């Protein structure tokens, strides 16, 4: 694969493959309070008006339920970053994160060898 290749992926929160640790890290990075209750992650976050909004992630079904005030795509992007970071560490790669012209985060991967 050429070094200038751009890869894009579709993100789904599937019960069997979603890494709960990485999802929790991503949610906390976005300012959510995350706690565990039975088989769910319970999410809370204040909106810009100061109202506390909540949601949950059911780890047995992979279903993410959020208040309509939150952007699920923002959560998918944050989770994707955590996954890319974890895989880069696994293979000993270095990442350089930036924001492109359309406002989306992108990573440049520096591989050696």
PLY file of the C-alpha trace (Angstrom):
ply
format ascii 1.0
element vertex 113
property float x
property float y
property float z
element edge 112
property int vertex1
property int vertex2
end_header
0.00 0.00 0.00
1.48 3.38 -0.98
2.44 5.75 1.82
-0.11 8.35 0.67
-3.07 5.97 0.98
-6.12 7.22 2.86
-8.22 4.61 4.62
-11.73 5.24 5.92
-13.85 2.93 8.05
-17.46 2.65 9.10
-17.93 2.61 12.89
-20.58 0.49 14.56
-20.88 -0.31 18.24
-21.27 -4.07 18.11
-21.68 -6.06 21.30
-19.00 -8.63 20.38
-16.31 -6.27 19.11
-16.65 -2.90 20.84
-13.80 -2.36 23.28
-15.48 -0.98 26.39
-12.25 0.47 27.76
-11.65 2.46 24.56
-15.30 3.52 24.37
-15.18 4.71 27.98
-11.96 6.66 27.28
-13.55 8.28 24.22
-16.68 9.27 26.13
-14.67 10.74 28.99
-12.54 12.68 26.52
-15.79 14.23 25.22
-16.74 15.26 28.75
-19.18 12.47 29.62
-19.32 11.00 33.10
-19.33 7.24 32.62
-20.33 4.61 35.15
-21.21 0.93 34.92
-24.56 -0.46 35.99
-25.29 -4.14 35.35
-24.61 -4.69 31.63
-24.74 -1.01 30.71
-22.47 1.99 30.61
-24.45 4.93 31.97
-23.53 8.29 30.42
-24.14 11.80 31.73
-23.08 15.17 30.41
-24.21 18.76 30.80
-25.30 20.52 27.64
-24.29 24.14 26.88
-27.41 25.36 28.73
-26.41 23.53 31.91
-29.01 20.74 31.68
-27.79 17.28 32.56
-28.43 14.88 29.68
-28.01 11.14 29.92
-27.78 8.00 27.87
-26.47 4.47 27.96
-24.59 1.80 26.05
-25.84 -1.77 26.43
-22.82 -4.03 26.10
-24.93 -7.15 25.45
-26.75 -5.68 22.43
-24.34 -2.95 21.32
-27.16 -0.40 21.46
-26.18 3.20 22.20
-29.05 5.35 23.45
-28.48 9.07 23.77
-30.46 12.19 24.40
-31.18 13.90 21.07
-28.92 16.79 22.13
-25.80 14.65 21.60
-24.15 13.85 18.28
-23.53 10.11 17.90
-21.09 10.81 15.06
-18.92 12.81 17.47
-18.83 9.75 19.73
-17.96 7.49 16.79
-15.11 9.79 15.79
-13.76 9.90 19.36
-13.99 6.09 19.62
-12.25 5.73 16.26
-9.37 7.88 17.50
-8.96 5.68 20.56
-8.97 2.52 18.38
-6.42 3.96 15.97
-4.23 5.06 18.91
-4.40 1.61 20.51
-3.54 -0.21 17.28
-0.68 2.17 16.54
0.77 1.50 20.01
0.35 -2.24 19.44
2.48 -2.10 16.29
4.95 0.48 17.57
3.80 3.20 15.18
3.80 6.89 15.93
0.76 9.04 15.14
0.49 12.69 14.38
-3.07 14.02 14.75
-4.29 17.09 12.86
-7.53 18.64 11.65
-8.12 18.73 7.90
-9.74 21.52 5.84
-13.25 20.10 6.43
-12.75 20.14 10.20
-12.28 16.39 10.65
-9.44 14.90 12.67
-6.95 12.78 10.80
-3.89 10.82 11.77
-0.64 10.51 9.91
1.04 7.23 10.77
4.83 7.06 10.88
6.00 3.48 10.45
9.57 2.32 10.65
10.95 -0.74 8.97
0 1
1 2
2 3
3 4
4 5
5 6
6 7
7 8
8 9
9 10
10 11
11 12
12 13
13 14
14 15
15 16
16 17
17 18
18 19
19 20
20 21
21 22
22 23
23 24
24 25
25 26
26 27
27 28
28 29
29 30
30 31
31 32
32 33
33 34
34 35
35 36
36 37
37 38
38 39
39 40
40 41
41 42
42 43
43 44
44 45
45 46
46 47
47 48
48 49
49 50
50 51
51 52
52 53
53 54
54 55
55 56
56 57
57 58
58 59
59 60
60 61
61 62
62 63
63 64
64 65
65 66
66 67
67 68
68 69
69 70
70 71
71 72
72 73
73 74
74 75
75 76
76 77
77 78
78 79
79 80
80 81
81 82
82 83
83 84
84 85
85 86
86 87
87 88
88 89
89 90
90 91
91 92
92 93
93 94
94 95
95 96
96 97
97 98
98 99
99 100
100 101
101 102
102 103
103 104
104 105
105 106
106 107
107 108
108 109
109 110
110 111
111 112
